[in-house]
Amino acid sequence: MRSYQVVPGQGGVAQQYVNLRHDAYGAAHLLAHQQLGAIALPTNPTNSQTLTLTINGNAVVITFVSAIGTTAGNVLIGASAAATAANLVALLRQPQTTTATGVALSTTNQQFVSYLSWPLSGTTVTPSSNNTLLYAPLSSFSASTTVTGASWTAQTMQLYVEPGVVYVNGTRVIFAGGSTATVTAPSSHPRIDVLTIDNTGTLAWTTGTEASSPTAPAYPANKVALCELYNVVSETALYDNENQQSGQGYISNDVRPFLGNGMNWTAFTSDLIPDADGTRNLGSGSFEWNNLYVKSGIFLNGTSISAQLNISGIAGESISAGAAVALGYYQSDGGVQYDNSAHGNFTGTGATISFTVGNNTNRLLIITLARGANSAFSASNVAVSGTNPTVVQSQATTNGTFGLLYLLAPTVASTNNIVFSGLTSGTWYYTIHSYYNVAQSSQPDASAISIDTASTTDTASISTVANGSLCFGAAWFEPNVTPSSSPGIANNIQKANTQNPGLWAGDNGNLEPAGTYTAGLTFGSSTTASSIAVSFAPATAPALAFINASSASNNLRLTSFVGFANSSVSASAALVVIVGGVFGGLSGLSYGAQYYLNNSNGSIGTSPGSNTRKVGIAISTTQMLVTNIW
């Protein structure tokens, strides 16, 4: 403590005030006191009704009034019983101060009421003693009242515990103050009980054994001990100190641990073991230990990791123990998925096309439409089961007409009639693609259209905004040419026509992370062509996750290789990956050989796959020194 004890009536200088206040507040945290009883005020008093507090034989009269007046001890009647009780306690806690709700007590009575604490809960005041070992002025207390429905009940076989904050097994407990359970006097010999608080803020007694020279019982696990109580045969009250009243129980020891000495680590003579498997942490993500020194090994899930570096995370897919692992992305719904597609043509001003979609949710329908003449169209010229889609991009020039439309959440698990109508008469080409797990608002993610004349290449490029967006491309081109390649139109391709003119559409999968996407066509000779690139955000945003590494393609499975799986897990399960040092979970290795990623997911070999990525050097038939370099 930073200051000496302060007792009622003792002087102090202003500079000491903050220290005195902090010391008093800190020392009172969860401090157990002698409880005297309960003053219940369930109904609001009427004017001139009184409450008499008899302290050490001196009557302190409180008068409840409808107008505050100037008489010492007046308390203003509030709008409710609870409000009046609050006014009463405010005066008892600051008896020297006159406020709008209470008139200061006389100097003598101020002294008497300061001998007690005045906890309030609702409309019940629970007086408790402020006696200490060095200063114990309170010798007796009782109360009486004329307030209708109010009462005073003596409760001398309980203690009152002051408010405070304590950590119990890592749980922060904010205790608002309260009474203990009633203590039963011993029958034949003295007894010592222990008062505790648990991680729910519940007070409880651990009852000791009666004996001529009693000892305290063992402190219970997973609780914080607050005090030891010495009980005697035939006791009728519990006091703060031994010397207050002969033949009565008393608080013998204040054992709150936060007021005692620091922990003596040399006193540990056996293992430190948590109360249950996998339930306790040493440090946290926010508060870490600085250094950890051990004599031998550190084990993770029973496996020694003393020669390893590892990271933990979530698996984005099923991964086997010992598999090569990369950093990728995971979506609980699997990300945007392809469902169905079709293409065709019709002649005239319209047609009705039957198209079936699956029963998955968060659906997307993409339609492309083209003609080799200047014939502009709008969303009103297309309907999907009666609903007009939205035009993403379109253009109509002397060289031809081309556009892309989309519709979110089209009819589920049924055949849809896609009706083209009101178009300029001629031959029209179309493609239809269906996807699911697509966000149902703020679409498309990005889009662009381009047109090139007398060129061997036409592409459109976009920068996607959302991770995991579906990248979709479409291209239209003049008659009598054949594309030599189709960048960005790699999957689920529909070719409404290959010439006269041509219309190709398809997707390039989901882009993770977000980045640049280019779609279009290249040709063996110059022509006029137009390309559209568009992206649609997924319904579930991808989260970073572990995936099986592979050398089959130059993507995240190759470039983001990090290490080896410490165990077999399914998608969305927690996984530890060994990223450095020695990993011993393998078999059949060739001692001294360098190992590389292979094309099969998670596999490695002594020769590179389609792309080269080194993963380590075998130091035995089962152990790999993880190198993680190109």
C-alpha positions as CSV (number, residue, x, y, z in Angstrom):
1,M,0.0,0.0,0.0
2,R,1.2,3.5,-0.7
3,S,-0.3,5.2,2.3
4,Y,-1.1,4.6,6.0
5,Q,-4.4,3.5,7.3
6,V,-7.1,6.1,7.5
7,V,-9.9,5.9,10.1
8,P,-13.0,8.1,10.6
9,G,-12.2,11.5,11.9
10,Q,-8.5,11.3,11.0
11,G,-7.0,14.2,9.0
12,G,-5.1,14.0,5.7
13,V,-3.6,16.4,3.3
14,A,-5.0,16.9,-0.2
15,Q,-1.9,15.5,-1.9
16,Q,-2.6,12.1,-0.3
17,Y,-6.2,11.8,-1.5
18,V,-5.7,9.8,-4.7
19,N,-3.3,7.4,-2.9
20,L,-5.7,7.0,0.0
21,R,-8.6,6.4,-2.3
22,H,-6.8,3.8,-4.4
23,D,-5.5,2.0,-1.4
24,A,-8.9,1.8,0.2
25,Y,-10.5,0.6,-3.0
26,G,-7.8,-2.0,-3.7
27,A,-7.8,-3.4,-0.2
28,A,-11.5,-3.8,-0.2
29,H,-11.7,-6.0,-3.3
30,L,-13.7,-9.1,-2.4
31,L,-13.2,-8.3,1.3
32,A,-15.5,-10.3,3.7
33,H,-17.2,-8.4,6.5
34,Q,-19.4,-9.0,9.4
35,Q,-23.0,-8.8,8.0
36,L,-25.6,-7.3,10.3
37,G,-28.9,-7.9,8.5
38,A,-31.2,-6.6,5.9
39,I,-33.4,-3.5,5.7
40,A,-36.2,-4.2,3.2
41,L,-38.1,-1.2,1.7
42,P,-40.4,-2.9,-0.9
43,T,-42.9,0.0,-0.9
44,N,-42.4,3.7,-1.3
45,P,-42.6,5.6,2.1
46,T,-45.1,8.3,2.7
47,N,-44.3,11.7,4.1
48,S,-42.8,11.7,7.6
49,Q,-42.4,7.9,7.9
50,T,-39.0,7.0,9.5
51,L,-36.2,4.6,9.6
52,T,-34.2,4.4,12.9
53,L,-30.7,3.0,12.9
54,T,-29.4,2.2,16.4
55,I,-25.6,2.2,16.3
56,N,-23.7,1.5,19.5
57,G,-26.9,2.4,21.3
58,N,-27.3,5.8,19.5
59,A,-30.4,6.3,17.5
60,V,-29.9,7.8,14.0
61,V,-33.3,8.8,12.7
62,I,-33.9,9.1,8.9
63,T,-37.2,10.8,7.9
64,F,-38.6,10.3,4.5
65,V,-40.2,13.5,3.1
66,S,-41.9,14.7,0.0
67,A,-40.1,18.1,0.1
68,I,-36.4,18.0,1.2
69,G,-36.5,20.8,3.7
70,T,-33.5,21.4,6.0
71,T,-33.8,19.0,8.9
72,A,-30.8,16.7,9.4
73,G,-31.5,13.2,8.2
74,N,-34.3,14.1,5.8
75,V,-34.4,11.8,2.7
76,L,-36.5,12.8,-0.4
77,I,-39.1,10.3,-1.4
78,G,-38.4,9.3,-5.0
79,A,-40.7,8.2,-7.9
80,S,-40.4,4.6,-6.8
81,A,-39.3,2.5,-3.8
82,A,-36.0,1.8,-5.6
83,A,-35.4,5.5,-6.2
84,T,-36.1,6.3,-2.5
85,A,-33.8,3.5,-1.4
86,A,-31.0,4.9,-3.6
87,N,-31.5,8.4,-2.0
88,L,-31.3,6.8,1.4
89,V,-28.0,5.0,0.6
90,A,-26.5,8.1,-1.0
91,L,-27.0,9.9,2.3
92,L,-25.7,7.1,4.5
93,R,-22.5,6.8,2.3
94,Q,-21.9,10.6,2.3
95,P,-23.5,11.6,5.6
96,Q,-21.6,14.9,5.8
97,T,-23.0,16.2,2.5
98,T,-26.4,17.9,1.8
99,T,-27.8,17.2,-1.7
100,A,-31.1,17.6,-3.5
101,T,-32.2,14.2,-2.1
102,G,-30.8,14.2,1.4
103,V,-29.9,16.5,4.3
104,A,-26.5,15.9,6.0
105,L,-26.6,14.2,9.4
106,S,-25.4,15.7,12.6
107,T,-21.6,15.5,13.2
108,T,-22.1,12.8,15.8
109,N,-24.4,10.7,13.6
110,Q,-22.0,11.1,10.7
111,Q,-19.4,9.4,12.8
112,F,-21.8,6.5,13.7
113,V,-23.0,5.7,10.2
114,S,-19.4,5.7,8.9
115,Y,-18.8,2.6,11.1
116,L,-20.8,0.6,8.5
117,S,-21.0,-0.1,4.8
118,W,-24.4,0.3,3.1
119,P,-24.7,-2.1,0.1
120,L,-27.9,-1.7,-1.9
121,S,-29.6,-4.3,-4.1
122,G,-32.9,-3.1,-5.5
123,T,-34.8,-2.0,-2.5
124,T,-32.9,-3.9,0.1
125,V,-30.0,-2.4,2.1
126,T,-27.6,-4.9,3.7
127,P,-25.6,-3.1,6.5
128,S,-22.1,-4.6,7.1
129,S,-19.4,-3.8,9.6
130,N,-16.4,-1.6,8.6
131,N,-14.4,-2.9,11.6
132,T,-10.8,-3.8,11.0
133,L,-8.1,-5.5,13.1
134,L,-6.7,-2.1,14.1
135,Y,-9.9,-0.1,14.4
136,A,-13.2,-1.7,15.4
137,P,-15.6,1.1,16.7
138,L,-18.8,-0.8,15.8
139,S,-20.1,-2.8,18.8
140,S,-23.8,-3.2,18.1
141,F,-26.5,-2.4,15.5
142,S,-30.2,-2.8,15.0
143,A,-32.9,-1.0,13.0
144,S,-36.6,-0.3,13.1
145,T,-39.0,1.5,10.8
146,T,-42.5,3.0,10.5
147,V,-42.5,2.7,6.7
148,T,-45.5,0.6,5.5
149,G,-44.4,-2.9,4.4
150,A,-40.7,-2.3,5.3
151,S,-38.8,-4.5,7.7
152,W,-35.5,-5.1,9.5
153,T,-34.2,-8.7,9.7
154,A,-31.0,-9.5,11.7
155,Q,-28.7,-11.8,9.7
156,T,-25.7,-12.3,11.9
157,M,-24.6,-15.8,10.7
158,Q,-23.7,-14.6,7.3
159,L,-20.8,-12.5,5.9
160,Y,-21.0,-9.8,3.3
161,V,-18.3,-9.7,0.5
162,E,-17.4,-6.4,-1.1
163,P,-17.4,-6.0,-4.9
164,G,-14.3,-6.8,-6.8
165,V,-12.7,-8.3,-9.9
166,V,-10.8,-11.6,-9.8
167,Y,-9.5,-14.1,-12.4
168,V,-10.6,-17.7,-11.7
169,N,-9.0,-20.3,-14.0
170,G,-8.5,-17.7,-16.7
171,T,-12.1,-16.4,-16.4
172,R,-12.5,-12.7,-15.5
173,V,-15.1,-12.5,-12.7
174,I,-16.7,-9.1,-12.0
175,F,-18.4,-9.6,-8.6
176,A,-21.0,-7.0,-7.7
177,G,-20.9,-7.8,-3.9
178,G,-23.2,-10.1,-2.0
179,S,-24.0,-12.2,1.1
180,T,-22.7,-15.7,1.8
181,A,-24.8,-18.6,2.6
182,T,-25.8,-18.9,6.3
183,V,-23.2,-20.7,8.5
184,T,-24.2,-23.4,10.9
185,A,-22.5,-23.4,14.3
186,P,-20.4,-26.5,15.2
187,S,-22.0,-29.0,17.6
188,S,-19.1,-30.1,19.9
189,H,-15.8,-28.5,19.0
190,P,-14.5,-25.4,17.1
191,R,-14.3,-25.6,13.3
192,I,-12.6,-23.6,10.5
193,D,-14.5,-23.0,7.2
194,V,-13.1,-21.5,4.0
195,L,-15.1,-19.0,1.9
196,T,-14.5,-19.2,-1.9
197,I,-15.6,-17.7,-5.2
198,D,-15.8,-19.6,-8.5
199,N,-15.6,-18.5,-12.1
200,T,-19.4,-17.8,-12.2
201,G,-19.1,-15.4,-9.2
202,T,-20.8,-17.8,-6.8
203,L,-19.8,-17.7,-3.1
204,A,-19.5,-21.0,-1.3
205,W,-18.4,-22.4,2.0
206,T,-16.0,-25.3,2.3
207,T,-16.8,-26.7,5.8
208,G,-13.9,-27.9,7.9
209,T,-13.8,-30.7,10.5
210,E,-14.6,-30.0,14.2
211,A,-11.6,-30.5,16.5
212,S,-10.2,-29.1,19.8
213,S,-7.5,-27.5,17.7
214,P,-9.1,-27.2,14.2
215,T,-7.2,-26.7,11.0
216,A,-8.5,-25.2,7.8
217,P,-9.8,-27.7,5.2
218,A,-8.0,-28.1,1.9
219,Y,-8.8,-25.2,-0.5
220,P,-11.0,-26.5,-3.3
221,A,-9.7,-26.6,-6.8
222,N,-10.8,-24.2,-9.5
223,K,-11.9,-21.6,-6.9
224,V,-10.3,-18.6,-5.2
225,A,-10.3,-18.6,-1.4
226,L,-11.3,-15.3,0.3
227,C,-11.1,-15.9,4.0
228,E,-11.0,-18.5,6.8
229,L,-13.8,-18.4,9.4
230,Y,-13.3,-19.7,12.9
231,N,-16.5,-21.1,14.3
232,V,-17.3,-21.9,18.0
233,V,-20.0,-24.0,19.6
234,S,-23.3,-22.2,20.2
235,E,-22.2,-19.1,18.2
236,T,-25.0,-16.7,17.1
237,A,-22.9,-14.2,15.2
238,L,-19.9,-13.9,13.0
239,Y,-17.5,-11.0,13.7
240,D,-14.6,-9.3,11.8
241,N,-12.0,-10.0,14.5
242,E,-11.3,-12.4,17.3
243,N,-11.2,-9.7,20.0
244,Q,-14.6,-8.2,19.3
245,Q,-16.9,-10.6,21.1
246,S,-16.1,-13.7,23.2
247,G,-18.0,-16.9,22.4
248,Q,-18.7,-15.9,18.8
249,G,-17.3,-16.8,15.4
250,Y,-14.9,-14.5,13.6
251,I,-12.9,-14.1,10.4
252,S,-9.5,-15.6,11.4
253,N,-7.5,-15.1,8.1
254,D,-7.9,-12.9,5.0
255,V,-6.5,-15.3,2.4
256,R,-7.3,-13.4,-0.8
257,P,-4.3,-14.4,-3.0
258,F,-3.9,-11.1,-4.8
259,L,-3.0,-9.4,-1.5
260,G,-0.4,-11.9,-0.6
261,N,3.1,-12.6,-1.8
262,G,4.0,-13.6,-5.4
263,M,4.1,-17.3,-6.3
264,N,7.1,-19.2,-5.2
265,W,7.9,-21.3,-8.2
266,T,10.6,-23.3,-6.4
267,A,7.8,-24.8,-4.3
268,F,6.6,-26.9,-7.2
269,T,7.7,-30.4,-6.6
270,S,5.7,-32.2,-9.3
271,D,4.3,-31.7,-12.8
272,L,2.0,-28.8,-13.7
273,I,-1.0,-30.5,-15.2
274,P,-4.3,-28.9,-16.3
275,D,-7.6,-30.0,-14.7
276,A,-8.8,-31.5,-18.0
277,D,-7.2,-32.5,-21.3
278,G,-6.9,-29.7,-23.9
279,T,-8.5,-27.0,-21.7
280,R,-5.8,-24.6,-20.7
281,N,-3.4,-22.2,-22.5
282,L,0.1,-20.9,-21.7
283,G,-0.2,-17.4,-22.9
284,S,-2.6,-16.3,-25.7
285,G,-2.7,-14.7,-29.1
286,S,-2.6,-11.3,-27.5
287,F,-0.3,-12.0,-24.6
288,E,2.6,-14.2,-25.4
289,W,5.5,-15.5,-23.3
290,N,8.9,-14.1,-24.4
291,N,11.1,-17.2,-24.4
292,L,10.5,-20.8,-23.6
293,Y,13.5,-22.9,-22.4
294,V,13.2,-26.7,-22.2
295,K,15.7,-29.4,-21.3
296,S,14.5,-31.9,-23.9
297,G,11.5,-32.0,-26.2
298,I,8.3,-30.2,-26.9
299,F,5.4,-32.4,-28.1
300,L,2.4,-31.5,-30.2
301,N,-0.5,-34.1,-30.2
302,G,2.1,-36.6,-28.9
303,T,4.6,-35.9,-31.6
304,S,8.0,-34.3,-30.8
305,I,8.4,-30.9,-32.5
306,S,11.6,-29.9,-30.9
307,A,13.3,-29.8,-34.3
308,Q,10.4,-28.4,-36.3
309,L,8.8,-25.1,-37.1
310,N,5.0,-25.4,-37.6
311,I,1.9,-23.3,-38.4
312,S,-1.7,-24.0,-37.6
313,G,-4.8,-23.3,-39.6
314,I,-7.9,-24.8,-41.3
315,A,-7.8,-27.4,-44.1
316,G,-9.7,-26.3,-47.2
317,E,-10.0,-29.9,-48.4
318,S,-9.2,-33.4,-47.3
319,I,-5.5,-33.7,-46.6
320,S,-3.6,-36.9,-45.7
321,A,-0.8,-37.1,-43.1
322,G,2.6,-36.4,-44.7
323,A,1.0,-34.8,-47.8
324,A,2.7,-31.7,-49.3
325,V,0.7,-28.7,-48.4
326,A,0.2,-25.2,-49.9
327,L,-1.6,-22.1,-48.8
328,G,-4.9,-21.6,-50.6
329,Y,-8.5,-20.8,-50.0
330,Y,-11.5,-22.5,-48.5
331,Q,-15.2,-21.8,-48.9
332,S,-17.7,-23.8,-46.8
333,D,-20.1,-24.1,-49.7
334,G,-17.3,-25.1,-52.2
335,G,-17.3,-21.7,-54.0
336,V,-18.9,-20.9,-57.3
337,Q,-19.8,-24.1,-59.1
338,Y,-20.8,-24.9,-62.7
339,D,-24.2,-26.5,-63.2
340,N,-25.2,-26.8,-66.9
341,S,-24.8,-25.1,-70.3
342,A,-26.2,-25.1,-73.8
343,H,-25.9,-23.3,-77.2
344,G,-27.8,-23.0,-80.4
345,N,-29.2,-20.6,-83.0
346,F,-32.6,-19.6,-84.4
347,T,-33.8,-17.6,-87.4
348,G,-36.5,-15.0,-87.1
349,T,-37.4,-12.5,-84.5
350,G,-37.4,-14.8,-81.5
351,A,-37.6,-18.4,-80.1
352,T,-38.3,-20.3,-77.0
353,I,-35.5,-22.4,-75.6
354,S,-35.9,-25.0,-72.9
355,F,-33.1,-25.1,-70.3
356,T,-32.8,-27.1,-67.1
357,V,-31.1,-25.9,-63.9
358,G,-30.3,-27.9,-60.7
359,N,-31.6,-27.5,-57.2
360,N,-28.6,-25.7,-55.7
361,T,-29.0,-22.3,-54.1
362,N,-27.6,-18.8,-54.9
363,R,-27.9,-19.4,-58.7
364,L,-26.6,-17.5,-61.7
365,L,-27.7,-17.7,-65.3
366,I,-25.5,-16.2,-68.1
367,I,-26.7,-15.7,-71.6
368,T,-24.7,-14.5,-74.6
369,L,-26.4,-13.4,-77.9
370,A,-24.9,-12.5,-81.2
371,R,-25.7,-11.8,-84.9
372,G,-23.6,-11.0,-87.9
373,A,-25.4,-7.7,-88.5
374,N,-26.2,-4.4,-86.8
375,S,-29.2,-5.4,-84.7
376,A,-29.2,-3.8,-81.3
377,F,-31.1,-5.6,-78.5
378,S,-32.0,-4.9,-74.8
379,A,-33.0,-6.9,-71.7
380,S,-36.6,-6.6,-72.8
381,N,-35.9,-8.9,-75.7
382,V,-35.0,-11.8,-73.4
383,A,-37.1,-13.4,-70.6
384,V,-36.3,-16.3,-68.3
385,S,-39.5,-17.8,-67.0
386,G,-41.0,-14.4,-67.3
387,T,-38.1,-12.4,-65.7
388,N,-35.9,-10.1,-67.8
389,P,-32.2,-10.5,-67.2
390,T,-29.7,-7.7,-66.9
391,V,-27.4,-6.7,-69.7
392,V,-23.8,-6.6,-68.6
393,Q,-22.1,-5.5,-71.9
394,S,-23.3,-5.2,-75.5
395,Q,-22.4,-3.6,-78.7
396,A,-24.0,-3.3,-82.1
397,T,-21.9,-2.1,-85.2
398,T,-22.0,-2.6,-88.9
399,N,-19.8,-5.6,-88.2
400,G,-22.2,-7.3,-86.0
401,T,-24.2,-7.5,-82.7
402,F,-22.9,-9.1,-79.5
403,G,-23.9,-9.0,-75.8
404,L,-23.9,-10.8,-72.4
405,L,-26.8,-10.8,-70.0
406,Y,-27.2,-12.4,-66.5
407,L,-30.0,-13.3,-64.1
408,L,-29.5,-14.1,-60.4
409,A,-31.5,-16.9,-58.7
410,P,-33.4,-18.2,-61.7
411,T,-36.1,-20.9,-61.2
412,V,-34.6,-23.7,-59.2
413,A,-34.6,-27.4,-60.0
414,S,-36.8,-27.1,-63.1
415,T,-36.9,-26.5,-66.8
416,N,-36.9,-22.8,-67.6
417,N,-38.3,-21.3,-70.8
418,I,-35.8,-18.8,-72.1
419,V,-37.8,-16.6,-74.5
420,F,-36.2,-14.4,-77.1
421,S,-38.7,-12.0,-78.7
422,G,-38.9,-8.7,-80.6
423,L,-35.5,-9.1,-82.1
424,T,-34.6,-7.9,-85.6
425,S,-35.3,-10.7,-88.0
426,G,-32.3,-12.8,-88.8
427,T,-30.1,-15.6,-87.7
428,W,-29.1,-15.3,-84.0
429,Y,-26.6,-17.4,-82.0
430,Y,-26.8,-17.9,-78.2
431,T,-25.1,-19.7,-75.3
432,I,-26.5,-20.4,-71.9
433,H,-24.5,-21.2,-68.7
434,S,-25.8,-22.0,-65.2
435,Y,-23.8,-21.7,-62.0
436,Y,-24.6,-21.7,-58.2
437,N,-23.1,-20.5,-54.9
438,V,-23.0,-16.9,-56.4
439,A,-23.6,-13.8,-54.4
440,Q,-27.1,-12.5,-55.0
441,S,-26.4,-8.7,-54.9
442,S,-23.8,-6.2,-56.1
443,Q,-23.1,-8.1,-59.3
444,P,-21.3,-8.3,-61.5
445,D,-18.0,-8.0,-59.7
446,A,-16.3,-6.4,-62.8
447,S,-16.9,-6.4,-66.6
448,A,-15.3,-5.1,-69.8
449,I,-16.0,-5.3,-73.6
450,S,-13.6,-4.8,-76.5
451,I,-13.8,-4.8,-80.3
452,D,-10.9,-5.1,-82.7
453,T,-10.9,-4.8,-86.5
454,A,-8.3,-6.2,-88.8
455,S,-6.5,-7.9,-86.0
456,T,-5.3,-11.4,-85.1
457,T,-6.2,-11.0,-81.5
458,D,-9.1,-9.6,-79.5
459,T,-9.2,-9.7,-75.7
460,A,-11.0,-7.9,-72.8
461,S,-9.4,-7.6,-69.4
462,I,-10.8,-6.8,-65.9
463,S,-9.4,-6.6,-62.4
464,T,-11.7,-8.7,-60.1
465,V,-12.6,-7.2,-56.8
466,A,-13.7,-10.2,-54.7
467,N,-11.6,-13.3,-54.0
468,G,-13.0,-16.4,-55.5
469,S,-14.9,-14.7,-58.3
470,L,-16.1,-16.7,-61.2
471,C,-14.3,-15.5,-64.4
472,F,-16.5,-15.8,-67.5
473,G,-15.5,-14.9,-71.0
474,A,-17.3,-14.7,-74.4
475,A,-16.2,-13.8,-77.9
476,W,-17.8,-13.1,-81.2
477,F,-16.0,-13.1,-84.5
478,E,-16.5,-12.6,-88.3
479,P,-17.4,-15.3,-90.8
480,N,-14.8,-17.5,-92.5
481,V,-12.1,-17.4,-89.8
482,T,-11.2,-20.0,-87.1
483,P,-9.7,-19.2,-83.7
484,S,-6.3,-20.6,-83.0
485,S,-6.7,-20.2,-79.2
486,S,-9.1,-18.9,-76.6
487,P,-7.4,-17.3,-73.6
488,G,-9.7,-17.1,-70.5
489,I,-12.3,-19.3,-72.1
490,A,-11.0,-22.6,-70.9
491,N,-13.8,-24.5,-69.1
492,N,-17.4,-25.5,-70.0
493,I,-17.0,-24.0,-73.4
494,Q,-20.1,-23.6,-75.6
495,K,-19.5,-22.8,-79.3
496,A,-22.8,-21.5,-80.7
497,N,-21.1,-21.5,-84.1
498,T,-17.5,-21.8,-85.2
499,Q,-17.9,-19.6,-88.3
500,N,-20.4,-17.6,-90.2
501,P,-20.1,-15.8,-87.7
502,G,-18.7,-17.5,-84.5
503,L,-19.8,-17.2,-80.9
504,W,-17.7,-18.9,-78.1
505,A,-18.4,-18.7,-74.3
506,G,-17.0,-20.4,-71.2
507,D,-15.4,-19.8,-67.9
508,N,-11.8,-19.8,-66.5
509,G,-12.7,-21.0,-63.0
510,N,-12.6,-19.0,-59.8
511,L,-9.8,-16.5,-59.3
512,E,-8.1,-16.7,-55.9
513,P,-6.8,-14.3,-54.9
514,A,-8.5,-11.5,-56.8
515,G,-6.5,-10.2,-59.7
516,T,-6.5,-9.6,-63.5
517,Y,-8.6,-11.8,-65.8
518,T,-8.4,-11.6,-69.6
519,A,-10.8,-13.3,-72.1
520,G,-10.8,-13.4,-75.8
521,L,-9.6,-15.2,-79.0
522,T,-6.6,-15.3,-81.2
523,F,-6.7,-16.1,-85.0
524,G,-4.4,-17.2,-87.7
525,S,-5.4,-14.2,-89.8
526,S,-6.8,-10.7,-89.3
527,T,-10.4,-10.4,-88.6
528,T,-13.0,-8.4,-86.7
529,A,-13.9,-9.7,-83.3
530,S,-15.4,-8.6,-79.9
531,S,-14.7,-10.0,-76.5
532,I,-16.4,-9.7,-73.1
533,A,-14.8,-10.5,-69.7
534,V,-17.0,-10.5,-66.6
535,S,-16.6,-11.8,-63.0
536,F,-19.2,-12.7,-60.5
537,A,-18.5,-12.7,-56.7
538,P,-19.1,-15.9,-54.7
539,A,-21.8,-16.2,-52.1
540,T,-19.2,-17.2,-49.4
541,A,-16.0,-15.2,-49.3
542,P,-12.9,-17.5,-49.4
543,A,-10.9,-17.8,-46.3
544,L,-7.2,-18.7,-46.2
545,A,-6.7,-22.4,-45.8
546,F,-4.3,-25.3,-46.4
547,I,-4.7,-27.2,-49.6
548,N,-2.8,-30.1,-51.2
549,A,0.3,-28.9,-53.1
550,S,0.8,-30.0,-56.7
551,S,3.2,-29.2,-59.6
552,A,0.6,-29.8,-62.3
553,S,-0.1,-26.1,-62.9
554,N,1.7,-22.8,-62.1
555,N,-0.9,-21.8,-59.5
556,L,-1.3,-21.5,-55.7
557,R,-0.8,-25.3,-55.3
558,L,2.7,-24.8,-56.7
559,T,3.7,-21.3,-55.7
560,S,2.3,-21.4,-52.2
561,F,3.9,-24.7,-51.0
562,V,4.6,-24.3,-47.3
563,G,5.3,-27.8,-45.8
564,F,3.9,-31.2,-44.8
565,A,0.7,-32.1,-43.0
566,N,1.2,-33.4,-39.5
567,S,-2.0,-35.5,-39.5
568,S,-4.9,-36.5,-41.7
569,V,-7.9,-34.2,-41.7
570,S,-11.1,-33.5,-43.6
571,A,-12.1,-30.2,-45.1
572,S,-12.7,-27.4,-42.5
573,A,-10.8,-29.3,-39.8
574,A,-7.8,-27.8,-37.9
575,L,-4.4,-28.8,-39.3
576,V,-0.8,-28.4,-38.1
577,V,1.7,-28.0,-41.0
578,I,5.5,-28.6,-40.5
579,V,7.1,-25.7,-42.4
580,G,10.7,-26.0,-41.4
581,G,13.2,-28.3,-39.7
582,V,12.9,-32.1,-39.7
583,F,9.6,-33.8,-40.5
584,G,9.4,-37.4,-39.6
585,G,6.0,-38.5,-40.9
586,L,7.1,-40.0,-44.2
587,S,8.2,-43.5,-45.5
588,G,10.2,-45.0,-48.3
589,L,12.5,-42.0,-48.7
590,S,15.9,-42.3,-50.4
591,Y,18.6,-41.0,-48.0
592,G,20.3,-37.9,-49.3
593,A,17.9,-37.4,-52.3
594,Q,16.3,-34.1,-53.1
595,Y,12.6,-34.2,-53.4
596,Y,10.2,-32.1,-55.5
597,L,6.4,-31.6,-55.8
598,N,4.7,-34.0,-58.2
599,N,1.5,-33.5,-60.2
600,S,-0.8,-35.6,-58.0
601,N,-2.2,-33.6,-55.2
602,G,0.0,-33.8,-52.1
603,S,2.6,-36.0,-53.7
604,I,6.4,-35.7,-53.9
605,G,9.2,-37.5,-55.8
606,T,12.9,-37.3,-56.6
607,S,12.0,-35.8,-60.0
608,P,10.0,-32.6,-60.6
609,G,6.5,-32.7,-62.0
610,S,5.3,-30.4,-64.8
611,N,6.6,-27.4,-62.8
612,T,9.7,-27.4,-60.6
613,R,9.4,-26.8,-56.9
614,K,11.8,-28.3,-54.4
615,V,10.4,-29.4,-51.0
616,G,13.3,-30.9,-49.1
617,I,16.2,-33.4,-48.7
618,A,15.7,-36.9,-47.2
619,I,17.9,-37.4,-44.1
620,S,16.6,-40.9,-43.5
621,T,14.0,-43.2,-45.0
622,T,11.3,-41.5,-42.9
623,Q,12.6,-38.0,-42.2
624,M,12.7,-35.0,-44.5
625,L,14.7,-31.8,-43.9
626,V,12.1,-29.2,-45.2
627,T,13.9,-26.7,-47.4
628,N,10.9,-25.0,-49.1
629,I,12.9,-23.4,-51.9
630,W,12.6,-23.4,-55.7
